[in-house]
Amino acid sequence: MSDENNTTTIQAEVEPTLTTKMPSEEKTYDEAGDYEYESDAIAREIANGVDIENGKPNPFVFLLTILVSFSGFLFGYDTGYISGALVAMGTDLGHAITSSEKELITSATSLGALLGGIVAGTLADVLGRKWVTIGANTLFVVGAGIQTGAHSVWTMIGGRFVMGWGVGIASLIAPLYISEMAPSRFRGRLVILNVLAITGGQVIAYAIGAGLETLPNGWRVLVGLGIVPAVAQMVMFVYMPETPRYLVRRGQIERARHVVRWIYSSRDGAIEEEVVIRKVKLLEIYNNDQHPEWSGYRRFRYSLKQLYFVPGHFRALIVACGLQGIQQLCGFNSLMYFSATIFQVVGFNKPTAVSLIVAGTNMAFTILAFLLIDIVGRRRILLCTVWGMSAALVLNAVAFHFLPPDATQSNPWAIVILIAMMLYVAFYAAGIGNVPWQQSELFPIQVRGLGTSMATATNWAGNLIIGSTFLTMMDRITPSGTFGFYAGLCLLGEVFVFFLYPETSYLTLEAIQDVLTDGFNIKRANQMSRNAKLKHSAARCEAAGDSKA
Ligand SMILES: O[C@H]1[C@H](O)[C@@H](O)[C@H](O)[C@@H](O)[C@H]1O
């Protein structure tokens, strides 16, 4: 087929049959970089769409976020308990497990998560966000059940693999659900609540693991405990609504209005009906390529072409996958999975307890990110922290170089290593540990499921690479070489963020889609984000003035 024909076919599928004009084709930019729409009608819709975002999310949105964050907790708990469980297992699986069996048991979850992440987005588009969450819980329960009763290494690996599918699906669906529910001013923070739940799950798994270390078969209790939050979330989720964006996409407009009414109604009373109708209308405008008559396969093929051949969507994919790649290839999870081993090598008497400090620092600085992300902005936070990770890793590499082979925990270089690691974890948790999970906001609804799947798969592929090469690298190129290598990768990450990641805080999901339409538009996005922030502050001042009067 000639190039020309190719382009025509793609255009025919990519360009929706419009009944309403696409706002992105109608906009003009003023000097400040803010945009206006030629069509007054749509401009009014957009303006009202922004107004509605000014309100505080009502307690219902927080409740939903907390419920969804059970998925994050399970992700953290199930990836976190393995370091303690491996130590405590002894010969419970028939014999003393070897290093390579340990690696297999650990990476079975990452492999399952990689596969789960690949299918999760498409499943979420076909079955809905709610039922896929319930499906992930089933996998958590089945996986944990198999492991709890395992008496051979391969049964254990099987259980970890099944659970991995749940982890991969949950890691995509929770931030997706939250970002589709949250008003834009709070979106960043609400998505971080889920990351906070991940890091909290890791801390709790480490702590319970340390507590049960000496109990015979205590690791089975540790694994089995993960079933409790999974069942709790599964039961509660049956009563949870679908996101309005998903409902509009499926043509269920009345139900979408119902959920919007819930999300945006303030404590002072019900939201005006007219505003609800406008908000849903706005979502419809951005969903105007829906074809309810299409089969699932046709829909998938359409999304795939859109993702790779519409430049704006492809840019979103580059940014989302790039950030997830940096999050994993910076080497952080080598600490999460093997920190006890590292601290043993360094000479600490209680390596598990020292590991708990690492997990705790991770959680503490995620709280800092929670407070700052929407105020400081995603891009600025990353630019301020990724270079710090690199510097801390260099310090770590230098300290390992000077650490004597028979060092004890009182050796000054051992202390430097602990401090360097805590600094590295702090910089990581404040930025790249959570910003990539804002991935859903980068993609327009037509490609959101598939786009976030690709990005989540990138995350788990990176996780798998680091988890399965770290110990070998420490052996082959020394700890200094390994951490020096990660430092170099972090620097590349900083360059990536500087050139390719536009600011998205305070922008509606629809405005972010506009930013990426004709370039990465770093400057324009900064300007738009600043303007949106000013508008929100002005609206808040006005509201405060009104209430005083
Ligand atoms: O955002 C999370 C968090 O930073 C976890 O601590 C880490 O283990 C995960 O890999 C990451 O995706």
The ligand as an SDF file (V2000), in Angstrom:
LIG
                    3D

 12 12  0  0  0  0  0  0  0  0999 V2000
    5.5510    4.5830   43.2440 O   0  0  0  0  0  0  0  0  0  0  0  0
    5.9620    3.3670   43.7800 C   0  0  0  0  0  0  0  0  0  0  0  0
    6.6850    3.5850   45.0850 C   0  0  0  0  0  0  0  0  0  0  0  0
    7.6700    4.5020   44.9150 O   0  0  0  0  0  0  0  0  0  0  0  0
    7.2220    2.2950   45.6370 C   0  0  0  0  0  0  0  0  0  0  0  0
    7.9500    2.5410   46.7990 O   0  0  0  0  0  0  0  0  0  0  0  0
    8.0600    1.5250   44.6340 C   0  0  0  0  0  0  0  0  0  0  0  0
    8.4310    0.3140   45.1940 O   0  0  0  0  0  0  0  0  0  0  0  0
    7.3070    1.3150   43.3490 C   0  0  0  0  0  0  0  0  0  0  0  0
    8.0900    0.6450   42.3980 O   0  0  0  0  0  0  0  0  0  0  0  0
    6.8200    2.6180   42.7760 C   0  0  0  0  0  0  0  0  0  0  0  0
    6.1000    2.3930   41.6000 O   0  0  0  0  0  0  0  0  0  0  0  0
  1  2  1  0
  2  3  1  0
  2 11  1  0
  3  4  1  0
  3  5  1  0
  5  6  1  0
  5  7  1  0
  7  8  1  0
  7  9  1  0
  9 10  1  0
  9 11  1  0
 11 12  1  0
M  END
$$$$
